[in-house]
Amino acid sequence: RELAALGFGAKKPKKPISFAASGPSTHDWTVALSDTEACPRYTLTLLENVKVGPSPAWLREKIEATGHRSINNVVDITNFILWETGQPLHAFDAAKLAGKKIEVRRARKGETLTALDDKTYTLDESDLVIADGDRPQALAGVIGGKDSAVTETTTAIALEAAWFDPATVRRSGRRLGILTDSAYRFERRIDPYRLPESRIRAVVLLEELAGAELVQAPVDAGQPPAVRGPIALRPERVAAVLGTPITPEEIAAVLLPLGLVQKEGQKEANTWTPPSYRHDLETEIDLIEEVARVRGLAGLPGRVRHGWVPESAADRAWDRTRLLRRSLAARGWQEILTEAMAARETLGEAEENLLAIGNPINAQFTHLRPALKDGLLAIAAGNVARGNPSLRLFEVGKVYRKENGQVVEEVRLGLLHLGPVDALQWTAQERPADFYDLKGLADYLETEIGLGAAARVELAPVDPASAKRHDLKAKAFYAEYRLGAWLTAPESPALFTGLPAFPGVRRDIALVVPSATPQADVATALEKAAKTAAGASLQQVAFFDLFEDAKGEKLPAGKKSLAYALTYRLADRTLTDKEVNGWQEKILGSLRSLGYDLR
């Protein structure tokens, strides 16, 4: 259909197929539809004198070409029809069905089904089943039952051709973890009006290849879903959306080959009725999209709209995220993208904080990630296993978790560093990555980029439990930041500051503090004291040396020396030694009151 609509040839007309019952009806089979929303239409065709055996070579080759194995002529015919027409069929062994009755109903509590895959499934009351007079024989649209399967001893079959609600089939298949070719098509909504054609095609093939005899006219219960109504398509609306005038004749040249029908006498209104197999065509914009698709986007002119639109919060957030990504990439970090869903066993978070997916695609995507860490560790483990040991990875993405009973969704930045540093550099000696490699980047992000220490979630070596969970044997270091507040914070205007006309003055201070005291605490106290003493004259406080004496000869045991450089400068004159020395004395006095000693 698509190739014909795009002008690659004409679609061959269908050959009419017909059949007639071999004789008068000898059966009184019935079909009962108890849920017409989940199954609007169900047909049952009875055939006898069936000879089950190997398929002929042409049919066996067709089946194997789809990636499946040939089973027998009856099953192969139903599979062949599925691939040829898109209509799934199912053949029951009629002798194994009780009561000469088929009932399409919801499963009852406690019912089970032993399926064709030899597994027994406990059914839910939301599952739609095909049942005989005793019990379920198939899960509607998903899989048949083993108890009524066609075997070499089968001589009579009941052929099912039906239309099932896509949502019902999808719900049952996902809940039980079953994905079949039949379910795949029902989930995507098959053509409800091609059902008779597919059934007739199957009967003819069963007569030819299995010697089957049709002994009863098909039992047809229910009605197919209603045909979608006509859609009005305005040429002026097409021109407005596509940016160029499209004549009604050009529109017709696109839509007619796609199977749409134009209502007679409505040429000016341009009213179109989509074919039954195009269930995705519902509104005017859908038809406009078809016109653009078939004509080709390259044939549409580019237009630049004039005018000015003020920057939005989303624009600012996007710009900041791009700045963050580019800054990290410029420093040699590589960006990765991982799935927001993961398996439970790969997540180290407590169960009460995790968000489980109610209808997971498969066992690998059962929960939403509560952090970026496990995704980065999994990628790192794969790289290390394949001989890429030196990694600097980052990811910007959303995480999801439960906090105080509420669902929290936030944007975060994850950073992972491991492996040798300066490898294969003749001017430097290779060394293993350490915590301060990542700490230096964290300082840059918190001060220069403006994330701030409050946004930090984690900054530490990767714990052994997390590394073991992903089979990562290399020592790694990880940091994670919340980006929400930074992305939405008001932006301060950039200010220009001229080059200094007067020299600065540097004074060094070495402080002796207990070994357990964090350097950041000392730096904060020093900067506070310096600002109090010197005010705007203080230009910079920089930490440049750490000294510890394990023998206790130059420093007492349990102490360490931290050295800082303080830079002072005035914009309008040169500072005097007297001023700077006075500030230094005030700073030292403040620090001594906090228990810090001058070395």
C-alpha positions, -999 to 999 in steps of 0.1 A, spaced: 0 0 0 27 24 10 49 17 -21 19 21 -44 10 54 -27 46 67 -31 45 59 -68 66 28 -70 40 8 -89 4 -3 -88 -11 -25 -61 -23 -58 -75 -61 -63 -72 -73 -90 -48 -84 -123 -63 -120 -131 -51 -121 -162 -29 -152 -181 -21 -162 -214 -6 -194 -234 2 -204 -258 29 -200 -295 18 -235 -304 29 -262 -297 54 -252 -286 89 -246 -315 112 -236 -295 142 -253 -271 166 -222 -252 178 -230 -218 195 -209 -187 204 -218 -165 233 -203 -131 237 -206 -119 273 -183 -89 269 -188 -71 236 -165 -43 245 -135 -65 248 -146 -87 218 -171 -70 195 -170 -98 169 -162 -135 171 -165 -161 144 -162 -199 146 -158 -222 116 -162 -260 119 -142 -283 96 -141 -322 97 -121 -350 80 -89 -330 86 -57 -348 79 -29 -333 101 6 -338 87 37 -320 74 32 -289 54 42 -288 17 76 -274 9 63 -240 -3 44 -234 30 72 -247 51 96 -223 34 73 -194 39 70 -201 76 107 -206 81 113 -173 63 95 -155 91 119 -170 116 95 -197 129 96 -235 126 71 -255 108 48 -275 131 21 -291 109 -1 -281 80 -30 -267 101 -9 -246 125 13 -234 96 -18 -223 77 -30 -201 106 5 -186 110 8 -180 73 -26 -161 72 -13 -140 101 17 -129 81 -2 -126 49 -32 -106 60 -24 -94 95 -53 -113 110 -44 -138 138 -64 -170 137 -65 -200 161 -74 -236 155 -89 -257 183 -92 -294 183 -130 -295 181 -132 -330 198 -115 -316 229 -140 -288 234 -168 -295 258 -205 -288 251 -202 -277 215 -201 -242 229 -177 -213 228 -180 -185 254 -160 -153 252 -160 -140 288 -138 -127 316 -119 -153 336 -133 -163 369 -114 -162 402 -91 -191 406 -92 -203 370 -60 -214 353 -48 -221 318 -21 -245 307 -9 -227 275 9 -238 244 42 -229 259 37 -256 286 33 -231 314 3 -229 337 -10 -193 342 -33 -182 370 -59 -160 354 -72 -127 367 -108 -115 365 -97 -88 341 -84 -114 316 -106 -122 286 -107 -159 278 -121 -183 252 -139 -210 271 -158 -241 262 -186 -255 284 -162 -264 312 -131 -242 314 -109 -216 296 -92 -230 265 -73 -199 254 -63 -164 266 -81 -142 241 -57 -127 215 -26 -138 234 -21 -176 234 -40 -208 230 -44 -236 255 -25 -269 254 -55 -291 262 -73 -281 230 -42 -279 207 -42 -294 173 -21 -326 172 -15 -354 147 -46 -372 159 -69 -342 153 -97 -348 127 -120 -319 134 -111 -283 141 -129 -252 152 -113 -222 136 -114 -189 155 -113 -155 137 -121 -126 160 -114 -89 168 -102 -82 203 -98 -49 221 -61 -38 219 -60 -26 256 -75 -59 269 -49 -80 250 -21 -58 260 -30 -58 297 -32 -96 299 -1 -102 279 20 -77 299 7 -90 332 16 -126 325 48 -118 305 35 -133 273 44 -118 239 32 -136 208 28 -127 172 -9 -127 177 -8 -104 207 16 -81 189 -10 -75 161 -41 -73 183 -23 -47 206 -18 -25 175 -54 -28 163 -60 -51 133 -83 -43 105 -118 -54 118 -132 -56 83 -106 -79 69 -117 -107 92 -140 -125 66 -114 -124 39 -88 -140 62 -112 -167 74 -121 -176 38 -85 -177 28 -77 -201 57 -107 -224 49 -96 -227 12 -60 -236 23 -73 -261 48 -94 -277 21 -64 -278 -3 -36 -289 21 -54 -308 49 -84 -323 30 -107 -304 54 -145 -303 47 -166 -274 58 -197 -290 75 -213 -259 90 -216 -223 79 -194 -201 101 -210 -190 134 -207 -152 133 -214 -134 167 -214 -97 173 -205 -68 150 -172 -52 140 -163 -18 156 -181 11 140 -166 27 109 -149 60 116 -168 89 102 -156 112 74 -130 139 81 -133 174 67 -100 187 53 -97 224 45 -71 233 18 -65 266 36 -56 248 68 -33 225 49 -15 256 35 -13 272 69 3 241 85 27 232 57 36 268 48 27 265 11 -5 264 -9 -16 228 -18 -44 225 -44 -73 201 -39 -60 181 -68 -26 177 -52 -43 166 -19 -64 140 -38 -33 127 -55 -19 119 -21 -50 106 -2 -67 85 -29 -37 61 -33 -36 57 5 -71 43 4 -91 73 15 -125 79 -1 -137 113 -11 -174 118 -5 -192 124 -38 -208 159 -41 -184 173 -15 -155 183 -37 -153 218 -23 -156 208 13 -130 181 8 -145 154 30 -125 122 33 -133 88 48 -103 68 59 -101 30 52 -107 6 80 -70 -4 82 -59 32 89 -73 35 124 -46 62 131 -64 88 109 -89 105 132 -87 143 127 -79 169 101 -43 173 113 -37 135 107 -47 140 70 -24 170 68 4 149 82 -2 123 54 0 150 28 33 162 42 47 127 45 39 115 10 49 147 -7 82 148 13 93 174 38 121 184 14 95 198 -9 81 222 16 95 257 18 114 269 49 99 300 65 113 323 92 86 339 113 94 375 122 89 388 157 104 385 192 95 361 219 107 367 254 129 341 270 110 316 291 120 297 322 123 266 300 147 285 276 169 295 305 170 260 319 179 246 285 207 271 281 221 264 315 220 226 309 239 231 276 265 253 294 269 225 320 273 198 294 298 219 273 318 228 303 322 192 313 330 180 278 357 208 275 374 192 306 375 158 290 344 143 304 321 121 282 283 124 284 262 92 284 225 86 283 210 56 303 175 43 307 153 58 333 140 23 340 160 -5 356 157 -39 372 152 -41 410 184 -60 416 205 -33 401 193 -6 424 207 -2 459 179 20 472 155 9 499 123 -5 487 101 22 503 119 49 482 115 31 449 87 36 423 77 3 407 63 2 372 28 -13 372 31 -26 337 68 -32 329 79 -39 294 101 -67 306 121 -79 336 149 -54 329 126 -24 334 106 -29 366 114 3 385 122 39 379 157 49 388 160 69 421 195 82 412 219 83 383 246 63 401 236 27 391 232 36 354 267 51 353 282 22 372 267 -3 348 282 16 318 316 18 335 316 -19 343 309 -27 306 337 -5 295 362 -19 320 353 -55 310 360 -45 273 394 -30 280 386 7 285 397 13 321 401 51 321 367 68 323 353 102 331 315 99 326 287 123 333 249 122 328 222 148 331 188 132 336 157 128 357 153 106 387 122 94 405 116 85 441 91 85 470 97 109 498 73 113 527 46 95 507 50 118 477 64 111 443 94 133 436 108 139 401 140 160 397 168 167 373 203 156 385 239 155 374 259 123 379 297 122 377 319 90 377 357 89 376 379 58 376 410 44 361 445 57 354 452 94 349 478 107 324 481 73 308 503 72 277 516 108 283 554 111 278 554 144 298 536 130 328 538 98 349 507 76 350 489 74 383 456 60 395 426 84 399 420 95 434 392 113 453 408 148 447 405 145 409 367 144 414 368 169 442 386 195 420 358 192 395 332 194 423 348 227 435 346 241 400 309 232 396 300 246 430 319 279 427 324 287 390 293 272 375 272 281 406 257 248 417 266 254 453 274 228 480 237 226 490 229 209 457 254 181 464 238 147 470 270 126 471 307 131 467 327 100 478 344 68 466 320 43 453 311 19 481 320 -18 477 283 -29 477 275 -7 447 306 -18 428 298 -55 435 262 -50 424 275 -41 389 306 -63 389 329 -33 388 363 -43 401 381 -9 396 382 17 423 358 46 413 347 79 427 312 94 423 294 127 427 257 136 422 240 170 423 204 182 422 200 207 394 164 219 400 172 250 420 201 260 398 181 257 366 153 279 379 174 305 399 173 341 385 203 349 365 225 379 376 236 402 348 272 398 337 294 427 350 326 440 335 355 447 358 385 464 344 420 452 348 436 463 382 457 494 380 474 488 414 494 458 426 480 433 451 496 422 483 499 385 493 502 372 528 505 335 538 490 320 569 497 284 581 473 271 608 478 241 630 445 223 636 434 188 647 438 162 620 401 154 620 391 190 613 378 193 577 398 218 555 365 233 543 356 243 579 390 260 584 387 278 550 352 291 559 364 304 593 394 321 577 375 337 549 349 350 574 376 365 596 394 380 566 363 397 553 355 411 587 390 426 590 397 438 555 362 441 539 362 448 502 401 449 501 402 410 504 404 397 469 411 359 474 417 332 499 435 301 484 444 269 501 478 257 488 495 233 513 489 205 537 516 192 560 515 163 585 543 148 605 538 111 613 569 111 636 557 141 656 591 159 652 578 191 636 541 189 645 524 173 675 507 139 669 471 143 658 477 177 642 481 190 607 492 222 591 470 240 565 485 269 545 465 296 528 474 326 506 454 358 512 455 384 484 445 421 491 440 448 466 424 483 463 412 497 430 422 533 436 456 531 453 484 509 465 481 493 499 506 499 527 523 473 548 508 489 579 473 483 566 479 448 556 498 438 587 469 453 608 444 431 590 466 401 594 467 406 632 430 409 634 425 377 614 450 358 636 432 370 667 399 357 654 414 324 645 431 319 679 397 325 696 384 295 676 413 273 688 434 274 657 472 280 662 496 298 640 524 275 628 
